[in-house]
Amino acid sequence: MAEKVLEQILAELRGIVSRRYPHRGGLGSIRVLGRVPKKNCTAYDLCADFEKGTERFVAKVYRPDRCDGIAKTTAQMETANLRYVHHALRTEELVRVPCLIGDFSERCAVVTDKICGLSLQPAIMKAAVLPGSGDSGDLALAASRAGKWLRRFHKVTAGSHEQLDADGLMAKLAILCEHCRLQGLASDSVEVILARARDVFSRCGQKTFPTSAVLGNFTPLNIIVTGDGIVFSDFSKMKRNGDSLEDVATFMAAVECLAKYPFCSRKMVSQIHESFSNAYGLTRHEAGVVHILKLKILLEMLAQPKAVRARAARKTVMWNNVMRRFIHQAVHRPLAPIIGIEAATEDPPRKWMPLKTSEGRQDTFDKRAIFRITH
């Protein structure tokens, strides 16, 4: 079915790209270079050949069997979100997002221009596996750039400041902790989580926190590192208004989860956390709230329904064992690096430059090293 939908998209796309790129000359063929199966969709890499060059696109075709029967609704939502974001960021040149190419939501698809770069998560895994790759400072710079991008996005789409729903969060945490305790999470870890949450919320008092558009899926897998910055690529779960700190906690939890791999060191994870947090500019109270929200996300990963996580009982047991040990380590880690974030915000500004090739010209992207830093 997806192949048939792709043929229809390619046929409609010919007229759209011919009008969109008149300076490229006549349109030849639109080729499918490859595809990437994802959790709820298939992403096709497309290339349009013109007389005067080529243009690249990405067509995400959502699968009804993986979207709970709402593939069309998901495509319509992402299309509307991209239009909203482009309108909100029309004067913000430094915040790059994929450009929507036509409206294919009726075909359960979203087509955008392709941002050439490397996803941040493979970059992290590469640095973790290859000796010495994590010491160049590239990951810290990429995480810093991600923090600045997110901060600017939240600023452009900002709403009013609102008080934290501490009672509601505590109730959700208590329920999650009970579910996780039944799945084997140690009782002392549960007690530490709830005590720490009560302490953080009591310190917040009547303080208000920023609201804005919330991306909902701001993880390293959806962040593309390019030669001149980063680009976020998935707007299917975006909400027009919500707690801005949710995106920060989502990123922190996703990076934290990478530590479950034996080759991904704690030092590397802490470096990414610190660079991202400093660039975003968390205050002391916000850092405490983000830490609790991060623990909540990790608990949700352990407590989610088994049918969604894995069908095989053996895989379920292995996942529970890994997550229990992982959450225990995250809970009992000292809070000093988390709360003492503000002291590192006085670092001198750094200039980001594309790498130069052996011929001396600047290249927009190089997989061997993400960035070069000049002071």
Buried (B, 14 or more C-beta within 10 A) or exposed (E): EBEEBBEEBBEBBEEBBBEBBEEBEEBEEBEBEEBEEBEBBBBBBBBBBBEEEEBEBBBBBBBBEBBEEBBBBBBBBBBBBBEBBEEBBEEBEEBBBBEBBBBBBEBBBBBBBBBEBBBBBEBBBBBBEEEEBBEBBBBBBBBBBBBBBBBBBBEBBBBEEEEBEBEEBBEBBBEBBEBBBEBEBBEEBBEBBBEBBBEBBEEBEEEEBBBBBBBBBBBBBBBBBBBBBBBBBBBBBBEEBBBBBBBBBBBBBBBBBBBEEEEBBEEBBBBBBBBBBBBBEBEEBBBBBBBBBBBBBBBBBBBEEBEEBEEEEEEBEEBBEBBBBBBBBBBEBEEEEBBEBBEEEEEEEBEBEBBEEEEEEEEEBBEEEBBBEEE
